[in-house]
Amino acid sequence: MRDSPDLPSRLAIDSSVLIAYFLGEPTGELAKREILGQHRAVYCTHLALSETFYILCRARNDKFAHGAMETLEKTGFVKFHESTRLDYTAGVQKCARKISLADCYVFALARDIRGAAVFANHERDVSAEIEANPPGFPVVFLEDLVTK
């Protein structure tokens, strides 16, 4: 599959993308169709996995969350990326930006892989931050693509 005009080939995904996928939300359906299992390099951090787990656990239960994480690991659709350099880059992002540390990790990862940061939905602080202080790489919100 060729790249969608809206999605680059290298993606750093936020936990919101995984959560939407596992909970069957419209943006999760788009992620299934256009991101997961496609010919794209898809990365996420361990922090995003932890967030995904606890939110799935709260939304459903721990058995569901464990099953979702096992499925994610078995498919190999997502590469897990961690390094001390990424930690420092996320710290630099947090120092410069008024967004959560988890979102700073997504930004740091996007910069590291030379790709796009992908979120399921607009978050007020992230949207405001990229308008006030553009990060120098694409930031994609799947909700914008669902209506296209």
Sequence and secondary structure as in RCSB ss.txt:
>XXXX:A:sequence
MRDSPDLPSRLAIDSSVLIAYFLGEPTGELAKREILGQHRAVYCTHLALSETFYILCRARNDKFAHGAMETLEKT
GFVKFHESTRLDYTAGVQKCARKISLADCYVFALARDIRGAAVFANHERDVSAEIEANPPGFPVVFLEDLVTK
>XXXX:A:secstr
    TTS SEEEE HHHHHHHHHT HHHHHHHHHTTTSSSEEEE HHHHHHHHHHHHHHT HHHHHHHHHHHHHH
  SEE   HHHHHHHHHHHHH SS HHHHHHHHHHHHHTSEEEESS  HHHHHHHHHS  SS EEEHHHHHT 
